[in-house]
């Protein structure tokens, strides 16, 4: 009874209405998150908290507390630091996947790894509220099945190939307990916002996160400053992902002070048309063609994003050079070689 009353007090604080509700402290947000993940709160309390917190909107301090809880309970889900001269890139992409536009982040990860830049991704299966195409299925279509690896096996793959994928149902199963609530509520709770900036890596990371609504970017900034993160890039990307759009100017925030950068695709020879996600099979076919250096409409999206991320990671001096080098890496078969090495490591 004491535990339920403790959570009830936290619920009352966030769910008292627009005039009397209060923000949680960082410690309170961490406590609430842990109690939900561990099932110490009742189902009624959890559902009420998630929707009340969404209506109130989270603060950066609350997101930092939620991250504290994930870091504590998910410590065994983190990949360990490797010896690398610059921060490892961690891509924060919505767990509920894509439904409208073709994603390219797995190909971008392969391109970055080809030039030695380590990359970590994380996520699970088809999840609410969108039940869109998740990263793990795109990787599986590329011949890489992350779902069968333990975290120690994933660590070995990461160290040998510079690509890691933390598959949360396997590596952080506590998080699965809340997905049914998200489905029943029909809306993303603030936990979904926090997951974008969760870092499953124990070393120095350059966190790259997508967002849709401008206030979310400010929450990211505040939370990650409190967490002591040193490198941040925010992208108003396709469906909240890190993929730069082609149909509009890309709005980007550089660093923890969010220095604003606006990029127009046509300035770099990229046409202004996003490629629709027609089907998973079609995407798999296009990815295989791109890896062979064969041009498809999606190739422009890959080059546009790779050019930016090569520049942002400090690999090439400007975006234009990154675009040129990306095409050369694909045409030469170097990226396909990276994929084959990754397949071999995962299957071994």
Secondary structure, DSSP 8 states (H G I E B T S, - for coil): -HHHHHHHHHHHHHSS-TTT-----HHHHHHHHHHHHTT-S-HHHHHHHHHHHHHH---HHHHHHHHHHHHHHTGGGSB-----SS-EEEEE--TT-BSSB---HHHHHHHHHHTT--EEEEE-SS-TTT--B-HHHHHHHTT--GGG--HHHHHHHHHHHSEEEEEHHHH-GGGGGGHHHHHHH-S--HHHHHHHH---BSS-EEEEEE-SSHHHHHHHHHHHHHTT--EEEEE--GGGSS---SSS-EEEEETTTTEEEEE-GGGGT--S---B---HHHHHHHHHHHHTT---HHHHHHHHHHHHHHHHTTSSSSHHHHHHHHHHHHHHTHHHHHHHHHHHHHH-
